[in-house]
Amino acid sequence: MTEQLFIPEPYAFNLENGKVTWESPSNIALIKYWGKKKHQIPKNPSISFTLDKCKTITSVTFTKKEETDDFSFEVFLDGEKKDDFKPKINTFFTRIEAYVPFLKHYHFKIETKNTFPHSSGIASSASGMSALALCLISIEKQMQPSLSDDQFNRKASFLARLGSGSACRSIEGDLIVWGQTDEIEQSSDLFGIKYPYKVHDNFKNFQDTILLVDEGEKQVSSTVGHNLMNNHPFAEERFQQAHHNIKLLKPILESGDINSFIKLIESEALTLHAMMMTSMPYFILMKPNTLQIINKIWEFRNNTELHLGFTLDAGANVHLLYPQNESDKILEFIKSELVGYCQNGHYICDQIGLGANRIE
Ligand code: DP6
C-alpha cells in the first residue's frame, strides 16, 4: 500500500458547517519506536498496548470559508486559548493536506482536554494527535460516506502518524503493531494495524499503573530523541533487534508466558534508555527514583513470584504492567513501597483499552 491510496476521490457532498468530537487514548509501547526517516516513517517496527483511561477529548467545529493560502484555526486547551499549540498543528496540517484536501476551505475551532494532568509528563501527543486526526476523518466521512470502517480506521491511523508517530497506534486496541516487519503479516510503515495473531487470556485486561516520578515537561523532545538514532554507533543492531523482539514476543503472547513477557519488555525499556545514553549528545532520562523503583520491582518479584514488570518511555516515569488477577497484592505493594518515589505521591491506574470513540 502506498501514500497515494490515501488521496480521496472528489467528495460526494459539500458541507457548510458542523462539529465532531472524539476521545482517543494514549498507548504504551512494549517494543519501542525510536528512530525515524523522512515523512514519519519508523526505522523499526513497534508494538503497543492501547490504554483506556489516559485520553484526550477533542472537538472540532468547522465553518466553510473562501479558500485561502494559509490554514485557519484556533486551539483551546481546557477552554483556554493556546496559541503555543498552533505551530505543531500547522505542521500537521501541512503534512496531511494532500490527503484531506478540504483543510483550507474551512475555519476550525479545536477544543481539547486530557483526562490526565497536562503537567504529568505523560506524552499527550499520541492521544492528542489521534483525536484530532479522527475528527478530521470524521468530517471527511460526511463528505464521502462510502468510506468503510476499515478504510476509516486505517486512514485515521495514517493521518495520526503524520502528527506524531506513536499516535498511529492509538486508534484501535488492544495490541497494535506499527512498522513493516516480516514477522507480522499486513504490517505497514504507514499506519498501525491490530495485532493479527492469537493472544492468551493472561494478557487480557492487563494493568498499567503509571508512577509519575517526574511531572515536568519532557527533557528531550521526541524530534531530538529520534534524531539521536541518526549516525548512532549501535543503531543498525538496535533496529534489527526490534524485528527480532517482535518474533520473540509472538509465542509469548500466544502461550501466555508472563515471565518471558516481563523479561522482554524490561529489556526493551532499558535498551531505549541505553540508546539515549550512548548517543551524541547523550542523555540520562531516568532519575534516581526511577532506579529505586526498578530495584524494588526486582526485589518484589524475587520475594513473591507475582508478575509485576515495568516499561519506560523517553522519560523518568515508570509504567508498571501486571495481570488484573494479581492487582490486589500488587496495588498494596505499590502503595506501601513505590508511591513514596513518585513526585507528590502521584500515580495513575490505567489498563489495556480498545481504542478511540466518537462522542455524539
Ligand atoms: C519512546 O511518537 O512521540 O515513546 O513521531 O516524533 O512524534 P514523534 O515521536 P513519538 O515517539 C515515541 C517514542 C517512545 C516509544 C514508542 O512510543 O514507541
Residues whose N, C-alpha, C, O or C-beta is under 5 A from the ligand:
A	BS01	DP6	A29 I31 K32 Y33 S46 G163 S164 G165 S166 A167 S222 T223 D313 A314
